[in-house]
Amino acid sequence: MAFNPNDASFFSVDSADVAAGNPLLKYLQHQSPEVLANVARSVSPEVRQIISQNIQGLVGMLPSEAFNVQVTTDRENLAGMLASAMMTGYFLRQMEQRMQLDHQLAGLSGLDKPE
């Protein structure tokens, strides 16, 4: 399953009270599909792979060629799994940015060394 920024129901909630008390949700609901698509495309393949492996670990992974697996869950458990995947994504993106910064700083410090 992939994030579809054109699907308006992605950010819908059952209660107006929930939306009113969540400024991030209100912000996301007011973004254009183009902005959301650009953010979704900015995820690196490495982060996608780690999140995919995380979800497969949560759901259970059986080879599709040998098994026809269907997973059934309730709304709360699915919401928890999606929240976990999202938090993993945020964490991985921050670590990816930190790694890039470390590499840039290491390159700069290498320029200052006398030969």
Long-range contacts (C-beta under 8 A, 24 or more apart in sequence): 3-36, 3-40, 5-33, 5-34, 5-35, 5-36, 5-37, 5-40, 6-33, 6-37, 43-89, 43-93, 44-96, 46-96, 47-89, 47-92, 47-93, 47-96, 50-88, 50-92, 51-85, 51-88, 51-89, 51-92, 54-84, 54-85, 54-88, 55-81, 55-85, 58-84
